[in-house]
Amino acid sequence: MKLIKKIALLFLIVLVLIITVGYFYFDRKFTPEANYLEIENESGNIPVTWLGNDKNVLLVPVHISGDTVTYYLQFDTGHSYTVLYAEAIKNIKGISADQGLATASLTIGKTKVFSDQFKIIDNGREDDKNKSIKIIGTLGADMLENRKTLINFKENYLVFNISETPDHFKNNLIDFSFKKRHIIIPALLKGKKEKFLYDSGTSAYELLTYQKVWEDLKLPHAKIIKENVRSWNNTLTTFSTASNETIEFKNTKVPLSEITYVQGFSKSQYLLMKFSGMTGMLGNKIFLKNNIYIDCTDNKISIE
């Protein structure tokens, strides 16, 4: 009997150690480095450009000191850092690169964004000099950190580095988490409290979730659309179908008409979802009739 108790105690100790080590491993793995952006001035209204018939990509115009060309960054709140694409920037005189880091002074509306530590990544395709829309990187969630931002989907513009909360949002603010630069919003779905990550990089989708949740939310006998899509350098398979649910954010109810699950997520992406206890990722498509005000100085958000 004593031997069984000793074995059970040993098993419990090992289990606690595994859970503790696992927690600190994943906590460290998903913790971004310090914000390397230096940001000045409120931007004013910045018109956005959409790519694709389904508004697959949300683009922000950007200008570079000493260059008359209008370049673009993809606005991706699911990405912790603002990054530049190696092939796209290699012939731009206003950007200097060395050992995987770039120095540049960017202008987004009236906002100045400077860094000598922009991360440079290989996005897997060369820049096409003949393209009218020159995409040179991704504008990440570091642009929002400790700042106030407005995404106006109704009128297609963004405002960065807002000085004061607009009056009409003040009575509809709710708490959200910006832990590790991920926008995690609480909401009700089918009367149950859930947590959703807002990822503007998954622009063409309403809700990306697990297959089990997908099965629960989809309409019976609805047509399923299977597609292969690229996410960075990975190819994913999506399964989308109709839904007829509502996601409730305090006083705002947002219809959920389409639900999607994905095959091909990396282990780190899947673990991020599970580790954070999220039900899924909300893309821009579900908010196209709404406006979103995000206050990362006080972790308050309003959806109207």
ChimeraX commands (.cxc) that place a marker at each C-alpha (Angstrom):
marker #1 position 0.00,0.00,0.00 radius 0.5
marker #1 position 2.88,2.34,0.89 radius 0.5
marker #1 position 4.51,1.56,-2.46 radius 0.5
marker #1 position 1.32,2.55,-4.33 radius 0.5
marker #1 position 1.16,5.82,-2.39 radius 0.5
marker #1 position 4.80,6.57,-3.19 radius 0.5
marker #1 position 4.23,5.85,-6.90 radius 0.5
marker #1 position 1.10,8.06,-6.93 radius 0.5
marker #1 position 3.00,10.87,-5.18 radius 0.5
marker #1 position 5.90,10.57,-7.61 radius 0.5
marker #1 position 3.50,10.64,-10.55 radius 0.5
marker #1 position 1.82,13.76,-9.14 radius 0.5
marker #1 position 5.19,15.51,-8.68 radius 0.5
marker #1 position 6.24,14.67,-12.25 radius 0.5
marker #1 position 2.88,15.89,-13.58 radius 0.5
marker #1 position 3.18,19.22,-11.71 radius 0.5
marker #1 position 6.73,19.66,-13.02 radius 0.5
marker #1 position 5.62,18.98,-16.61 radius 0.5
marker #1 position 2.74,21.46,-16.35 radius 0.5
marker #1 position 4.97,24.12,-14.74 radius 0.5
marker #1 position 7.76,23.73,-17.30 radius 0.5
marker #1 position 5.22,23.67,-20.11 radius 0.5
marker #1 position 3.59,26.88,-18.88 radius 0.5
marker #1 position 6.85,28.79,-18.72 radius 0.5
marker #1 position 7.98,27.38,-22.09 radius 0.5
marker #1 position 4.84,28.48,-23.92 radius 0.5
marker #1 position 4.68,31.77,-22.02 radius 0.5
marker #1 position 8.20,32.59,-23.16 radius 0.5
marker #1 position 7.66,31.25,-26.68 radius 0.5
marker #1 position 4.71,33.58,-27.33 radius 0.5
marker #1 position 6.12,36.65,-25.57 radius 0.5
marker #1 position 7.25,39.21,-28.17 radius 0.5
marker #1 position 10.41,41.25,-27.89 radius 0.5
marker #1 position 10.26,44.88,-26.81 radius 0.5
marker #1 position 8.44,47.26,-29.15 radius 0.5
marker #1 position 11.01,48.85,-31.47 radius 0.5
marker #1 position 8.76,51.47,-33.09 radius 0.5
marker #1 position 9.11,55.20,-32.39 radius 0.5
marker #1 position 5.74,56.80,-33.19 radius 0.5
marker #1 position 4.80,60.47,-33.33 radius 0.5
marker #1 position 1.62,62.43,-34.19 radius 0.5
marker #1 position -1.99,61.42,-34.72 radius 0.5
marker #1 position -2.44,60.09,-38.24 radius 0.5
marker #1 position -5.77,61.62,-39.23 radius 0.5
marker #1 position -8.06,59.56,-41.46 radius 0.5
marker #1 position -6.06,57.10,-43.59 radius 0.5
marker #1 position -7.99,55.57,-46.51 radius 0.5
marker #1 position -7.49,51.82,-46.78 radius 0.5
marker #1 position -7.12,49.71,-49.90 radius 0.5
marker #1 position -8.56,46.21,-50.20 radius 0.5
marker #1 position -7.14,43.42,-52.34 radius 0.5
marker #1 position -9.40,40.76,-53.83 radius 0.5
marker #1 position -13.13,40.58,-54.45 radius 0.5
marker #1 position -13.63,39.20,-50.93 radius 0.5
marker #1 position -11.47,41.92,-49.35 radius 0.5
marker #1 position -8.75,39.37,-48.68 radius 0.5
marker #1 position -6.09,41.88,-47.60 radius 0.5
marker #1 position -6.34,45.25,-45.83 radius 0.5
marker #1 position -3.59,47.62,-47.02 radius 0.5
marker #1 position -2.36,50.87,-45.49 radius 0.5
marker #1 position -0.56,53.45,-47.66 radius 0.5
marker #1 position 2.89,54.46,-46.45 radius 0.5
marker #1 position 5.49,56.93,-47.64 radius 0.5
marker #1 position 9.24,56.80,-47.12 radius 0.5
marker #1 position 11.45,59.79,-46.53 radius 0.5
marker #1 position 13.03,60.99,-49.78 radius 0.5
marker #1 position 10.77,58.84,-52.01 radius 0.5
marker #1 position 7.68,59.98,-53.95 radius 0.5
marker #1 position 6.26,56.47,-54.43 radius 0.5
marker #1 position 3.27,55.31,-52.39 radius 0.5
marker #1 position 4.00,51.92,-50.86 radius 0.5
marker #1 position 1.68,49.70,-48.83 radius 0.5
marker #1 position 1.80,47.63,-45.66 radius 0.5
marker #1 position -0.68,44.88,-44.89 radius 0.5
marker #1 position -2.42,45.71,-41.60 radius 0.5
marker #1 position -2.27,42.52,-39.53 radius 0.5
marker #1 position -3.23,42.70,-35.85 radius 0.5
marker #1 position -2.43,39.00,-35.54 radius 0.5
marker #1 position 1.27,39.73,-36.09 radius 0.5
marker #1 position 3.22,40.96,-33.06 radius 0.5
marker #1 position 5.75,42.96,-35.06 radius 0.5
marker #1 position 5.87,45.33,-37.98 radius 0.5
marker #1 position 8.12,43.65,-40.55 radius 0.5
marker #1 position 9.51,44.50,-43.97 radius 0.5
marker #1 position 9.86,42.11,-46.91 radius 0.5
marker #1 position 13.41,41.46,-48.07 radius 0.5
marker #1 position 12.79,41.40,-51.83 radius 0.5
marker #1 position 10.35,44.32,-51.77 radius 0.5
marker #1 position 12.68,46.76,-50.02 radius 0.5
marker #1 position 16.06,45.90,-51.51 radius 0.5
marker #1 position 15.96,48.70,-54.12 radius 0.5
marker #1 position 14.31,51.39,-51.96 radius 0.5
marker #1 position 16.89,54.08,-51.18 radius 0.5
marker #1 position 15.12,55.30,-48.05 radius 0.5
marker #1 position 15.49,51.91,-46.35 radius 0.5
marker #1 position 18.89,50.57,-45.29 radius 0.5
marker #1 position 19.25,46.92,-44.34 radius 0.5
marker #1 position 21.95,45.06,-42.45 radius 0.5
marker #1 position 21.99,41.56,-40.95 radius 0.5
marker #1 position 18.24,41.04,-40.98 radius 0.5
marker #1 position 17.31,44.47,-39.63 radius 0.5
marker #1 position 16.29,47.64,-41.46 radius 0.5
marker #1 position 16.41,51.34,-40.67 radius 0.5
marker #1 position 13.59,53.46,-42.08 radius 0.5
marker #1 position 11.43,56.50,-41.43 radius 0.5
marker #1 position 7.85,55.80,-42.52 radius 0.5
marker #1 position 4.93,58.19,-42.79 radius 0.5
marker #1 position 1.40,56.82,-42.37 radius 0.5
marker #1 position -1.02,59.69,-42.81 radius 0.5
marker #1 position 0.43,62.32,-40.45 radius 0.5
marker #1 position 2.03,59.72,-38.18 radius 0.5
marker #1 position 5.80,59.28,-38.24 radius 0.5
marker #1 position 7.08,55.76,-37.59 radius 0.5
marker #1 position 10.82,55.30,-37.17 radius 0.5
marker #1 position 12.99,52.36,-36.24 radius 0.5
marker #1 position 16.52,51.11,-36.81 radius 0.5
marker #1 position 15.40,47.60,-35.85 radius 0.5
marker #1 position 12.63,46.71,-38.34 radius 0.5
marker #1 position 12.70,42.96,-38.75 radius 0.5
marker #1 position 13.23,41.79,-42.33 radius 0.5
marker #1 position 11.61,38.56,-43.48 radius 0.5
marker #1 position 11.56,36.56,-46.70 radius 0.5
marker #1 position 7.90,36.46,-47.65 radius 0.5
marker #1 position 8.58,33.88,-50.34 radius 0.5
marker #1 position 8.06,35.99,-53.45 radius 0.5
marker #1 position 9.98,38.63,-55.31 radius 0.5
marker #1 position 8.73,42.17,-55.65 radius 0.5
marker #1 position 7.16,42.93,-59.03 radius 0.5
marker #1 position 8.30,46.37,-60.13 radius 0.5
marker #1 position 5.37,46.62,-62.56 radius 0.5
marker #1 position 2.71,46.20,-59.89 radius 0.5
marker #1 position 0.71,49.35,-59.22 radius 0.5
marker #1 position 0.35,48.37,-55.57 radius 0.5
marker #1 position 3.77,47.85,-54.02 radius 0.5
marker #1 position 3.45,45.90,-50.77 radius 0.5
marker #1 position 6.67,46.17,-48.75 radius 0.5
marker #1 position 5.73,44.66,-45.42 radius 0.5
marker #1 position 3.25,44.04,-42.63 radius 0.5
marker #1 position 2.05,46.59,-40.07 radius 0.5
marker #1 position 1.69,44.62,-36.86 radius 0.5
marker #1 position 0.08,44.98,-33.46 radius 0.5
marker #1 position 3.12,46.86,-32.16 radius 0.5
marker #1 position 1.59,49.88,-33.94 radius 0.5
marker #1 position -1.31,49.68,-31.46 radius 0.5
marker #1 position 0.62,49.07,-28.24 radius 0.5
marker #1 position 0.09,51.81,-25.62 radius 0.5
marker #1 position -1.94,53.79,-28.17 radius 0.5
marker #1 position -5.51,54.40,-29.34 radius 0.5
marker #1 position -6.67,53.25,-32.77 radius 0.5
marker #1 position -9.87,53.46,-34.83 radius 0.5
marker #1 position -10.77,51.04,-37.61 radius 0.5
marker #1 position -13.73,52.48,-39.53 radius 0.5
marker #1 position -14.96,49.72,-41.80 radius 0.5
marker #1 position -18.12,51.61,-42.72 radius 0.5
marker #1 position -16.18,54.41,-44.39 radius 0.5
marker #1 position -12.93,52.54,-45.13 radius 0.5
marker #1 position -10.36,54.41,-43.10 radius 0.5
marker #1 position -8.04,53.98,-40.12 radius 0.5
marker #1 position -6.81,56.43,-37.49 radius 0.5
marker #1 position -3.60,55.69,-35.55 radius 0.5
marker #1 position -2.19,57.22,-32.38 radius 0.5
marker #1 position -5.42,58.99,-31.39 radius 0.5
marker #1 position -4.95,61.51,-28.58 radius 0.5
marker #1 position -8.43,61.32,-27.02 radius 0.5
marker #1 position -11.22,58.73,-26.99 radius 0.5
marker #1 position -14.01,59.85,-29.37 radius 0.5
marker #1 position -17.15,60.75,-27.38 radius 0.5
marker #1 position -19.50,58.33,-29.13 radius 0.5
marker #1 position -17.38,55.33,-28.07 radius 0.5
marker #1 position -17.13,56.23,-24.37 radius 0.5
marker #1 position -20.39,54.57,-23.27 radius 0.5
marker #1 position -19.81,51.32,-25.11 radius 0.5
marker #1 position -16.34,50.32,-23.94 radius 0.5
marker #1 position -15.56,46.80,-22.75 radius 0.5
marker #1 position -12.40,45.24,-21.34 radius 0.5
marker #1 position -10.15,43.19,-23.58 radius 0.5
marker #1 position -6.75,41.56,-23.22 radius 0.5
marker #1 position -3.68,42.72,-25.14 radius 0.5
marker #1 position -1.40,40.11,-23.61 radius 0.5
marker #1 position 1.60,39.39,-25.81 radius 0.5
marker #1 position 0.19,41.90,-28.35 radius 0.5
marker #1 position -2.83,39.76,-29.17 radius 0.5
marker #1 position -6.27,41.38,-29.14 radius 0.5
marker #1 position -8.46,38.93,-27.22 radius 0.5
marker #1 position -12.07,40.05,-26.86 radius 0.5
marker #1 position -14.71,38.51,-24.57 radius 0.5
marker #1 position -18.15,37.93,-26.07 radius 0.5
marker #1 position -21.25,35.77,-25.87 radius 0.5
marker #1 position -21.91,33.04,-28.42 radius 0.5
marker #1 position -25.01,30.89,-28.02 radius 0.5
marker #1 position -25.36,32.35,-24.54 radius 0.5
marker #1 position -21.91,31.16,-23.46 radius 0.5
marker #1 position -18.93,33.35,-22.56 radius 0.5
marker #1 position -16.16,32.93,-25.10 radius 0.5
marker #1 position -12.85,34.59,-26.00 radius 0.5
marker #1 position -11.96,35.59,-29.56 radius 0.5
marker #1 position -8.73,36.81,-31.06 radius 0.5
marker #1 position -9.19,39.68,-33.50 radius 0.5
marker #1 position -6.82,39.09,-36.40 radius 0.5
marker #1 position -7.11,41.58,-39.25 radius 0.5
marker #1 position -4.71,39.40,-41.25 radius 0.5
marker #1 position -7.47,36.78,-41.68 radius 0.5
marker #1 position -9.37,39.42,-43.58 radius 0.5
marker #1 position -11.59,37.30,-45.81 radius 0.5
marker #1 position -13.07,35.23,-42.97 radius 0.5
marker #1 position -15.66,35.86,-40.29 radius 0.5
marker #1 position -14.60,33.26,-37.73 radius 0.5
marker #1 position -11.80,30.70,-37.93 radius 0.5
marker #1 position -12.21,28.01,-35.31 radius 0.5
marker #1 position -11.69,24.36,-34.41 radius 0.5
marker #1 position -13.51,21.64,-36.31 radius 0.5
marker #1 position -15.55,20.69,-33.22 radius 0.5
marker #1 position -16.85,24.27,-32.81 radius 0.5
marker #1 position -17.39,24.49,-36.57 radius 0.5
marker #1 position -19.59,21.39,-36.47 radius 0.5
marker #1 position -21.67,22.91,-33.67 radius 0.5
marker #1 position -22.18,26.30,-35.35 radius 0.5
marker #1 position -22.76,25.38,-39.00 radius 0.5
marker #1 position -26.22,25.07,-40.53 radius 0.5
marker #1 position -27.34,21.50,-41.27 radius 0.5
marker #1 position -26.89,20.45,-44.90 radius 0.5
marker #1 position -25.23,23.76,-45.82 radius 0.5
marker #1 position -22.79,23.71,-48.72 radius 0.5
marker #1 position -19.14,23.37,-47.69 radius 0.5
marker #1 position -16.54,25.33,-49.66 radius 0.5
marker #1 position -13.02,23.90,-49.59 radius 0.5
marker #1 position -10.11,26.15,-50.56 radius 0.5
marker #1 position -6.32,26.12,-50.47 radius 0.5
marker #1 position -4.93,29.44,-49.25 radius 0.5
marker #1 position -1.47,30.81,-48.52 radius 0.5
marker #1 position -0.57,32.13,-45.09 radius 0.5
marker #1 position 2.96,33.55,-45.14 radius 0.5
marker #1 position 4.95,30.63,-46.63 radius 0.5
marker #1 position 2.45,27.93,-45.64 radius 0.5
marker #1 position -0.42,26.43,-47.62 radius 0.5
marker #1 position -3.58,25.90,-45.58 radius 0.5
marker #1 position -6.86,24.18,-46.42 radius 0.5
marker #1 position -10.03,25.97,-45.30 radius 0.5
marker #1 position -13.55,24.58,-44.97 radius 0.5
marker #1 position -16.23,27.27,-44.92 radius 0.5
marker #1 position -19.98,26.93,-44.60 radius 0.5
marker #1 position -23.05,28.91,-43.56 radius 0.5
marker #1 position -24.01,29.72,-39.97 radius 0.5
marker #1 position -26.88,31.63,-38.41 radius 0.5
marker #1 position -25.56,32.71,-35.04 radius 0.5
marker #1 position -24.83,36.02,-33.32 radius 0.5
marker #1 position -21.75,37.13,-31.41 radius 0.5
marker #1 position -22.64,39.65,-28.71 radius 0.5
marker #1 position -20.16,42.31,-27.58 radius 0.5
marker #1 position -21.84,44.19,-24.72 radius 0.5
marker #1 position -24.46,46.35,-26.53 radius 0.5
marker #1 position -23.47,45.29,-30.05 radius 0.5
marker #1 position -24.68,42.11,-31.71 radius 0.5
marker #1 position -22.74,41.02,-34.78 radius 0.5
marker #1 position -24.27,38.39,-37.10 radius 0.5
marker #1 position -22.17,35.30,-37.79 radius 0.5
marker #1 position -23.19,34.08,-41.24 radius 0.5
marker #1 position -20.13,32.01,-42.13 radius 0.5
marker #1 position -17.89,29.69,-40.13 radius 0.5
marker #1 position -14.50,28.27,-41.16 radius 0.5
marker #1 position -12.05,25.74,-39.86 radius 0.5
marker #1 position -8.51,25.26,-41.08 radius 0.5
marker #1 position -6.22,22.33,-41.74 radius 0.5
marker #1 position -2.50,23.03,-41.91 radius 0.5
marker #1 position -2.04,25.42,-38.99 radius 0.5
marker #1 position 1.45,25.21,-37.54 radius 0.5
marker #1 position 1.78,23.66,-34.09 radius 0.5
marker #1 position 2.68,27.08,-32.66 radius 0.5
marker #1 position -0.50,28.66,-34.05 radius 0.5
marker #1 position -2.64,25.81,-32.71 radius 0.5
marker #1 position -0.95,25.93,-29.31 radius 0.5
marker #1 position -1.40,29.71,-29.15 radius 0.5
marker #1 position -5.14,29.23,-29.57 radius 0.5
marker #1 position -5.34,26.45,-26.98 radius 0.5
marker #1 position -2.91,28.11,-24.57 radius 0.5
marker #1 position -4.97,31.32,-24.59 radius 0.5
marker #1 position -8.30,29.52,-24.20 radius 0.5
marker #1 position -9.70,31.10,-27.37 radius 0.5
marker #1 position -12.72,29.87,-29.28 radius 0.5
marker #1 position -11.34,31.20,-32.57 radius 0.5
marker #1 position -10.07,34.12,-34.62 radius 0.5
marker #1 position -12.31,36.89,-35.91 radius 0.5
marker #1 position -11.33,38.36,-39.27 radius 0.5
marker #1 position -12.30,41.64,-40.87 radius 0.5
marker #1 position -15.21,40.14,-42.80 radius 0.5
marker #1 position -17.45,39.86,-39.75 radius 0.5
marker #1 position -16.94,43.58,-38.93 radius 0.5
marker #1 position -17.42,45.16,-42.37 radius 0.5
marker #1 position -20.61,46.89,-41.17 radius 0.5
marker #1 position -19.01,48.01,-37.90 radius 0.5
marker #1 position -16.37,50.33,-36.50 radius 0.5
marker #1 position -13.80,49.22,-33.91 radius 0.5
marker #1 position -12.11,51.53,-31.43 radius 0.5
marker #1 position -9.11,49.94,-29.67 radius 0.5
marker #1 position -7.53,51.60,-26.64 radius 0.5
marker #1 position -4.33,49.77,-25.72 radius 0.5
marker #1 position -3.46,52.34,-23.05 radius 0.5
marker #1 position -6.34,51.14,-20.89 radius 0.5
marker #1 position -7.24,47.81,-22.54 radius 0.5
marker #1 position -10.70,48.98,-23.61 radius 0.5
marker #1 position -12.43,48.25,-26.90 radius 0.5
marker #1 position -15.69,49.36,-28.50 radius 0.5
marker #1 position -17.48,47.76,-31.43 radius 0.5
marker #1 position -20.39,49.71,-32.91 radius 0.5
marker link #1:1,2 radius 0.2
marker link #1:2,3 radius 0.2
marker link #1:3,4 radius 0.2
marker link #1:4,5 radius 0.2
marker link #1:5,6 radius 0.2
marker link #1:6,7 radius 0.2
marker link #1:7,8 radius 0.2
marker link #1:8,9 radius 0.2
marker link #1:9,10 radius 0.2
marker link #1:10,11 radius 0.2
marker link #1:11,12 radius 0.2
marker link #1:12,13 radius 0.2
marker link #1:13,14 radius 0.2
marker link #1:14,15 radius 0.2
marker link #1:15,16 radius 0.2
marker link #1:16,17 radius 0.2
marker link #1:17,18 radius 0.2
marker link #1:18,19 radius 0.2
marker link #1:19,20 radius 0.2
marker link #1:20,21 radius 0.2
marker link #1:21,22 radius 0.2
marker link #1:22,23 radius 0.2
marker link #1:23,24 radius 0.2
marker link #1:24,25 radius 0.2
marker link #1:25,26 radius 0.2
marker link #1:26,27 radius 0.2
marker link #1:27,28 radius 0.2
marker link #1:28,29 radius 0.2
marker link #1:29,30 radius 0.2
marker link #1:30,31 radius 0.2
marker link #1:31,32 radius 0.2
marker link #1:32,33 radius 0.2
marker link #1:33,34 radius 0.2
marker link #1:34,35 radius 0.2
marker link #1:35,36 radius 0.2
marker link #1:36,37 radius 0.2
marker link #1:37,38 radius 0.2
marker link #1:38,39 radius 0.2
marker link #1:39,40 radius 0.2
marker link #1:40,41 radius 0.2
marker link #1:41,42 radius 0.2
marker link #1:42,43 radius 0.2
marker link #1:43,44 radius 0.2
marker link #1:44,45 radius 0.2
marker link #1:45,46 radius 0.2
marker link #1:46,47 radius 0.2
marker link #1:47,48 radius 0.2
marker link #1:48,49 radius 0.2
marker link #1:49,50 radius 0.2
marker link #1:50,51 radius 0.2
marker link #1:51,52 radius 0.2
marker link #1:52,53 radius 0.2
marker link #1:53,54 radius 0.2
marker link #1:54,55 radius 0.2
marker link #1:55,56 radius 0.2
marker link #1:56,57 radius 0.2
marker link #1:57,58 radius 0.2
marker link #1:58,59 radius 0.2
marker link #1:59,60 radius 0.2
marker link #1:60,61 radius 0.2
marker link #1:61,62 radius 0.2
marker link #1:62,63 radius 0.2
marker link #1:63,64 radius 0.2
marker link #1:64,65 radius 0.2
marker link #1:65,66 radius 0.2
marker link #1:66,67 radius 0.2
marker link #1:67,68 radius 0.2
marker link #1:68,69 radius 0.2
marker link #1:69,70 radius 0.2
marker link #1:70,71 radius 0.2
marker link #1:71,72 radius 0.2
marker link #1:72,73 radius 0.2
marker link #1:73,74 radius 0.2
marker link #1:74,75 radius 0.2
marker link #1:75,76 radius 0.2
marker link #1:76,77 radius 0.2
marker link #1:77,78 radius 0.2
marker link #1:78,79 radius 0.2
marker link #1:79,80 radius 0.2
marker link #1:80,81 radius 0.2
marker link #1:81,82 radius 0.2
marker link #1:82,83 radius 0.2
marker link #1:83,84 radius 0.2
marker link #1:84,85 radius 0.2
marker link #1:85,86 radius 0.2
marker link #1:86,87 radius 0.2
marker link #1:87,88 radius 0.2
marker link #1:88,89 radius 0.2
marker link #1:89,90 radius 0.2
marker link #1:90,91 radius 0.2
marker link #1:91,92 radius 0.2
marker link #1:92,93 radius 0.2
marker link #1:93,94 radius 0.2
marker link #1:94,95 radius 0.2
marker link #1:95,96 radius 0.2
marker link #1:96,97 radius 0.2
marker link #1:97,98 radius 0.2
marker link #1:98,99 radius 0.2
marker link #1:99,100 radius 0.2
marker link #1:100,101 radius 0.2
marker link #1:101,102 radius 0.2
marker link #1:102,103 radius 0.2
marker link #1:103,104 radius 0.2
marker link #1:104,105 radius 0.2
marker link #1:105,106 radius 0.2
marker link #1:106,107 radius 0.2
marker link #1:107,108 radius 0.2
marker link #1:108,109 radius 0.2
marker link #1:109,110 radius 0.2
marker link #1:110,111 radius 0.2
marker link #1:111,112 radius 0.2
marker link #1:112,113 radius 0.2
marker link #1:113,114 radius 0.2
marker link #1:114,115 radius 0.2
marker link #1:115,116 radius 0.2
marker link #1:116,117 radius 0.2
marker link #1:117,118 radius 0.2
marker link #1:118,119 radius 0.2
marker link #1:119,120 radius 0.2
marker link #1:120,121 radius 0.2
marker link #1:121,122 radius 0.2
marker link #1:122,123 radius 0.2
marker link #1:123,124 radius 0.2
marker link #1:124,125 radius 0.2
marker link #1:125,126 radius 0.2
marker link #1:126,127 radius 0.2
marker link #1:127,128 radius 0.2
marker link #1:128,129 radius 0.2
marker link #1:129,130 radius 0.2
marker link #1:130,131 radius 0.2
marker link #1:131,132 radius 0.2
marker link #1:132,133 radius 0.2
marker link #1:133,134 radius 0.2
marker link #1:134,135 radius 0.2
marker link #1:135,136 radius 0.2
marker link #1:136,137 radius 0.2
marker link #1:137,138 radius 0.2
marker link #1:138,139 radius 0.2
marker link #1:139,140 radius 0.2
marker link #1:140,141 radius 0.2
marker link #1:141,142 radius 0.2
marker link #1:142,143 radius 0.2
marker link #1:143,144 radius 0.2
marker link #1:144,145 radius 0.2
marker link #1:145,146 radius 0.2
marker link #1:146,147 radius 0.2
marker link #1:147,148 radius 0.2
marker link #1:148,149 radius 0.2
marker link #1:149,150 radius 0.2
marker link #1:150,151 radius 0.2
marker link #1:151,152 radius 0.2
marker link #1:152,153 radius 0.2
marker link #1:153,154 radius 0.2
marker link #1:154,155 radius 0.2
marker link #1:155,156 radius 0.2
marker link #1:156,157 radius 0.2
marker link #1:157,158 radius 0.2
marker link #1:158,159 radius 0.2
marker link #1:159,160 radius 0.2
marker link #1:160,161 radius 0.2
marker link #1:161,162 radius 0.2
marker link #1:162,163 radius 0.2
marker link #1:163,164 radius 0.2
marker link #1:164,165 radius 0.2
marker link #1:165,166 radius 0.2
marker link #1:166,167 radius 0.2
marker link #1:167,168 radius 0.2
marker link #1:168,169 radius 0.2
marker link #1:169,170 radius 0.2
marker link #1:170,171 radius 0.2
marker link #1:171,172 radius 0.2
marker link #1:172,173 radius 0.2
marker link #1:173,174 radius 0.2
marker link #1:174,175 radius 0.2
marker link #1:175,176 radius 0.2
marker link #1:176,177 radius 0.2
marker link #1:177,178 radius 0.2
marker link #1:178,179 radius 0.2
marker link #1:179,180 radius 0.2
marker link #1:180,181 radius 0.2
marker link #1:181,182 radius 0.2
marker link #1:182,183 radius 0.2
marker link #1:183,184 radius 0.2
marker link #1:184,185 radius 0.2
marker link #1:185,186 radius 0.2
marker link #1:186,187 radius 0.2
marker link #1:187,188 radius 0.2
marker link #1:188,189 radius 0.2
marker link #1:189,190 radius 0.2
marker link #1:190,191 radius 0.2
marker link #1:191,192 radius 0.2
marker link #1:192,193 radius 0.2
marker link #1:193,194 radius 0.2
marker link #1:194,195 radius 0.2
marker link #1:195,196 radius 0.2
marker link #1:196,197 radius 0.2
marker link #1:197,198 radius 0.2
marker link #1:198,199 radius 0.2
marker link #1:199,200 radius 0.2
marker link #1:200,201 radius 0.2
marker link #1:201,202 radius 0.2
marker link #1:202,203 radius 0.2
marker link #1:203,204 radius 0.2
marker link #1:204,205 radius 0.2
marker link #1:205,206 radius 0.2
marker link #1:206,207 radius 0.2
marker link #1:207,208 radius 0.2
marker link #1:208,209 radius 0.2
marker link #1:209,210 radius 0.2
marker link #1:210,211 radius 0.2
marker link #1:211,212 radius 0.2
marker link #1:212,213 radius 0.2
marker link #1:213,214 radius 0.2
marker link #1:214,215 radius 0.2
marker link #1:215,216 radius 0.2
marker link #1:216,217 radius 0.2
marker link #1:217,218 radius 0.2
marker link #1:218,219 radius 0.2
marker link #1:219,220 radius 0.2
marker link #1:220,221 radius 0.2
marker link #1:221,222 radius 0.2
marker link #1:222,223 radius 0.2
marker link #1:223,224 radius 0.2
marker link #1:224,225 radius 0.2
marker link #1:225,226 radius 0.2
marker link #1:226,227 radius 0.2
marker link #1:227,228 radius 0.2
marker link #1:228,229 radius 0.2
marker link #1:229,230 radius 0.2
marker link #1:230,231 radius 0.2
marker link #1:231,232 radius 0.2
marker link #1:232,233 radius 0.2
marker link #1:233,234 radius 0.2
marker link #1:234,235 radius 0.2
marker link #1:235,236 radius 0.2
marker link #1:236,237 radius 0.2
marker link #1:237,238 radius 0.2
marker link #1:238,239 radius 0.2
marker link #1:239,240 radius 0.2
marker link #1:240,241 radius 0.2
marker link #1:241,242 radius 0.2
marker link #1:242,243 radius 0.2
marker link #1:243,244 radius 0.2
marker link #1:244,245 radius 0.2
marker link #1:245,246 radius 0.2
marker link #1:246,247 radius 0.2
marker link #1:247,248 radius 0.2
marker link #1:248,249 radius 0.2
marker link #1:249,250 radius 0.2
marker link #1:250,251 radius 0.2
marker link #1:251,252 radius 0.2
marker link #1:252,253 radius 0.2
marker link #1:253,254 radius 0.2
marker link #1:254,255 radius 0.2
marker link #1:255,256 radius 0.2
marker link #1:256,257 radius 0.2
marker link #1:257,258 radius 0.2
marker link #1:258,259 radius 0.2
marker link #1:259,260 radius 0.2
marker link #1:260,261 radius 0.2
marker link #1:261,262 radius 0.2
marker link #1:262,263 radius 0.2
marker link #1:263,264 radius 0.2
marker link #1:264,265 radius 0.2
marker link #1:265,266 radius 0.2
marker link #1:266,267 radius 0.2
marker link #1:267,268 radius 0.2
marker link #1:268,269 radius 0.2
marker link #1:269,270 radius 0.2
marker link #1:270,271 radius 0.2
marker link #1:271,272 radius 0.2
marker link #1:272,273 radius 0.2
marker link #1:273,274 radius 0.2
marker link #1:274,275 radius 0.2
marker link #1:275,276 radius 0.2
marker link #1:276,277 radius 0.2
marker link #1:277,278 radius 0.2
marker link #1:278,279 radius 0.2
marker link #1:279,280 radius 0.2
marker link #1:280,281 radius 0.2
marker link #1:281,282 radius 0.2
marker link #1:282,283 radius 0.2
marker link #1:283,284 radius 0.2
marker link #1:284,285 radius 0.2
marker link #1:285,286 radius 0.2
marker link #1:286,287 radius 0.2
marker link #1:287,288 radius 0.2
marker link #1:288,289 radius 0.2
marker link #1:289,290 radius 0.2
marker link #1:290,291 radius 0.2
marker link #1:291,292 radius 0.2
marker link #1:292,293 radius 0.2
marker link #1:293,294 radius 0.2
marker link #1:294,295 radius 0.2
marker link #1:295,296 radius 0.2
marker link #1:296,297 radius 0.2
marker link #1:297,298 radius 0.2
marker link #1:298,299 radius 0.2
marker link #1:299,300 radius 0.2
marker link #1:300,301 radius 0.2
marker link #1:301,302 radius 0.2
marker link #1:302,303 radius 0.2
marker link #1:303,304 radius 0.2
view
